[in-house]
Every structure is written in C-alpha cells, then in structure tokens.
Amino acid sequence: RLVILPPRAGHRANRTDSTAVQAATEILDKHGNGPRLQRNMLIFVAADQELVLPLEQATRAYLAWSSIVDDADTLNLDAHQRHEAENGKRRNDENVGTRLNEAYCWLLVPTQEGTEPMHWEATRLPGGQESPAAKAARKVRSSEQLITRWSPVLLRMELDRWLWTDEQHVGLKRVWQCLTSYLYLPRLRDERVLLDAVREGLRSKDYFA
C-alpha cells in the first residue's frame, strides 16, 4: 500500500526527524490501537515542507473562484462575469494539480539491514506531469524496493539466511507472514509473486525439497 501523508506532515532534505518521518513512523508502528503486523507492506509519499505554502495558496484561490461560480445568481453576475469566473476556476484548478505534483516529491521507504535499527530511505521523485503515486510506483519498482517478479534463487537465499536456520522445513503461510512483517526481507507486491517464485523453483531440484 502507498500512504499519502497530509500536507502538514512535510519533509525536508537530510532531515531524519521531519514531521513526515514522525507521521510515517507512527503509521508504520500502529494499526488502530494495536501494533501493526504487516509493516513491510507500506511505503509513503510526502510533500516538501517548503512547497506546502504555494500549494495552500493555489488551493485558496481555486476555492475562492469556485465559490464565485456557485454563487453567481446571488452575486447577480452578468454573462461576461460568469465567463470570467469559470475561466478563473479552471485556471486555478489546473494550478492546484501542478502544485500538488510539485509538492509531493518525497518517497519514504522503511528499510532495515539485518538486525540493525530500522531507518527511512528518503528519495526525491522526478518532475513531470504524472501523479505522485505513479512516480512512486515506478521508482520502487526500478530500485527493487518493490518486487513484482521474484527469482527462486533469491527466495532460496532468504530461506537459507533467515527461515531455515533452525528447522528443516517451513510452511508457505509462515514465509508470507515473515515477508509482510519484517523490514529486512524483500518487499513483494502481493502473495502471487511468492507463489510464482515457488512454482518456478519446483521445476528444478536445485531450489526446494
């Protein structure tokens, strides 16, 4: 799941204690009133703290023009004024979309190296007309922070390193639970990626029993 943080939870470069990091950490750790179990299934997108003000200003302008359009009869606007109000609303609507794409430029991914403490990897998303969600999706796939196709070789490596150390077999459900929970394991898109890796591995005697 991709979590879009609210504008007030902004991020700044090289800040490990930004409001975005604090908000993301709370979401990562808690699910309602209890602890979150599937912590390895979340990534976050946050706004740049310096770009929130222009976004808010653009939003106010859009809401102002929208209010004028809605109250055109009450304000007794003539045809020319109504046309100008519609144009103002449309221009500012487009401006809000542009400001949103500019502001939401930080990808925050929780990572962990083995038993080391968890830390946040913050990456600035590229510019362009795509939505922040689309940019984030492409980025995590290209950097393999989200796995959409998994080799049985890599699955076997994780089994040997973490799950087969003290036992001679492990249930598939247990493997999936570990993958969704522990940040030091690969982050798979969904359980089908795991099942496909198992199916491919079973075609050979080199990977599994």
Protein Blocks (a to p, Z undefined) as FASTA:
>chain_A
ZZdddfklccdehiakbfklmmmmmmmmpghjbccfklmlcccddddfklmmmmmmmmmm
mmmmmmmmmmmmmnopafklmmmmmmmmmmmmmmmmmmmmmmmmcccddddehjbccddd
dddddedjbdfklmmmmmmmmnopacfbdcfklmmmmmmmmmmmmbcbdcfklmmmmmmm
mmkbccdfblmlmmmmmmmmmmpcklbZZ
